[in-house]
Amino acid sequence: MESVNLHTMTCALLLLTLLGTGPAGREAVQADSQSVVLELHPQRDRYRGATELFVTLSESTRRIALESRGLEPSRIELVDGKGRVDLVWGERPAGTLLLEARRDIAAGPLCIRVAFDGAYPDSAPGLVRTGRGRRARLRSAFAFGGASAAFPCMTGVGPQSWTLTIEVPATHQLRTNLGRQRTGYAPGVRTSVFRSRRPIPADSLRIEEGPRLPRRGPSRLLQR
């Protein structure tokens, strides 16, 4: 037990060293809203997505940390009030993706864009898949910071406004606890846009997807 506690403390101290405390770390960042695009085809082993985080810096910094568990970023861009910022990034302990800027990131509003690739887990956290092939289903397990296993985000910073754009097979139905804005159709797929009616934390987002079944009374999926 002592060795486990010592390991945990060591990781925590290393993380604090990497992130800093104050202007150089996460404490300087306030998340305002986030827009997430997901391509969710549960018959495949992996899914793709992109996210835009709109945040406010209380002070200038050269480092920003995102929560990200097991995802593979393919592109990250950051734009502040002065324009695009050149970045390097890498994974750090405790599921953290650390962005290092080559110049000071200006205080004030900025946008972080991340394109990523992920695998469906068979158990929480993240977008959990059950079954395989045409009968595969997905459900979100975002409690206790689990949203960071589904897409890069800032958890633990309070309620945010959300926009979710989700593509699913035309044979599947989709529910979230956000308000549906519109739905578009293309050969074999359906894309829906959802928005939060009020700011909510990432842990409270809910997504459920499954094969479209003959209607036999109230749906067991989430109500919109």
N, C-alpha and C positions, 0 to 999 in steps of 0.2 A: 504493500500500500504506500509506503514511504517513497519507493522508487517511482510509482505512478504519479504521486503528487509532485515530486521533484521534476519529473519530465514535463508535467503540465505547467509548472511555474517557469521552467526554462523556456518553453514555447511562448508563454505569455510575455515574458521579458523580451524575447527576441522580437516578437511582433510589435511591442511598444517601441523598441529601438528602431525598427524599420519604418513604422508609421509616424513616429514622433508624437509629441503631446503639444497641442496648441496649434498655431498657424500652419505648421508643416504636416499635420496629420488629419485624421477624419473629423476631429472636433471642429475644424474650420468649415465643414461642408454641411449645407442644409439641402435636403432633397425637396424639390417643389412638385415635380410631376415626372412620370415615366411613360414612354410609349413603347410597347413590345409587339413585335411581329413574330408569329410562330407558325411553322409548317408542320402540322401534326398528322402524320400518317402512321398509325400504330402497327400496320402490317410490316413496316420497315423497322430495322434495328436502331436507326438513329433519326434525329430530327434536326432541323436548322432553324435559326432565328436571328433576329437583330433587335437591339434595344437602343433607345435614345433616352438619356437621363438629363433632365433639366434641373440644374442645381444652382445654388448661390454660395459663393465663397465670402466669408466674413473678412478674410484677409488673404493677401496673395500667398501662394505656396508653389512648390515644385513637385509635390507628391500628393496623390489622391488614391485612396484605397477603395476598391469595390469588393463586395462579397461575391464569390464565385467558386462553386464546388464541382470539380471534375469536368468543367466545360472547356472547350478548345476554341479560344478566340482566333478568328482568322484576320480580323481587321479592327483597329481601334483608332478613333479620331476624336480630337478635342478642339472645340472652338470657343474662345473667350471673347471679350469685348475688343481685343486687339487683332483678332483673326485666328487662323489655324495654328495650333501648337504642335511642334514635333515631339514625339513621345517614344519612349522605350517602356516595355512592360514585362512582367514576369510573375509567376505564382509565388506565393509566400505562405508561411504556416497558417493554419486554421482557416483554410479555404478563402484566402484573400488574394486578390489580383492587384498588384501595386503598379500604378502609373507614375513614371518618372518623366518630368518635362525638361526640355533642354533650355527653357527660359522660364522666368516667373509666370505663373498663371495669374492673370489679373483678378483682383477681388471683384465681386459682382456676379451677375448671371453668366452661365456657360452651359454648353451642351456637350455631352459625352456620347459618342456613337460606338456601339460594339456589335460586330457580326460574329456569330459563334455556331458551334456544332456540339450536339450532345447525344448521349445514349440513354435509352429508357431504362430506368432501374426497375427491379422486380419488387422492391420494397421502399418505404419512405427513407429519406425525403425526396422531393422533386415531383416530376410527372410520372407517376407509377403506372406501369403497364401490366395488365393481367390478360392471359390468353395470348394466342398467336394467330396469324393469318387474318382472315376476314372477320373473325369473332373477337379480335383483340379490342380491349377497352383501355381508356386512360382516365386517371383521376389525379387531382392535385393533392399533394401532401406538403403544404407550405408552412405548417406551424413551426414555431421555435427556429425561425431563420431558414426554413426549408426552401423558400422561394429561390435562394441563391444556388440551389442545385438544378433549377430549371432554366434560369437566365441570370446574367450578371445584374446585380442590383445593389441598393443600399438599404439594408435591413436595420432595424433598431433606431431609425431616425424619425419615427413618427408617421402620421398619416400623410399620404400623397395622393394626387390626382392621377388616374390611370386611363390609358387607352390601350386596349388589346385588339390586335388584328390577327385572326386565326384562320388558317387554311386547313380544311379537313376533306377527306374523300366525300364525294356526293352521296355515297351510300350510308354515311354516318350522320348522327345528330350531335349537336353541341350545346352545352349550357354553361353559363357562368353566373356569378352573382353581380355582374355589372349590367347596365342597360344596353340592349342591342340598338345600334344606330342604323345600320344598313347591312345588306347581304348581297354579294355579287356571285355570279356563276360563270364557270368556264368548263370546258370538256372534262368531266370526271372529278371536278373539285368544286367546293363552295367556300367562299371567303366572307367572314363576318367581322364587323367592327363593333366593339363594345366600349363603353365609357362609364367611368364611375360617376354616380350622381352626387357623391360627396367624397372628400379625401378619406382614404382608408390605408392602413399599414399593409405592407406586402404579405405578411402572414395571413391576412384575411381574404386574399384573393382565392377564388374557387373556380376550377375548371373541371368539366366532366365530358367525356366523349365516348360514344359507343355506336355499334351498328344500329341503323334505323329498323325498328321492329313494328309489326302491326299494332295499331293502337288498341289497347285493352284496358280502358280506364285511365286514371291519372298516371302520368309518367313518373318513373322513379328517379329520373335525372333531376338536377337542381332546377328550381324555378328561376326564371330570369329576374 
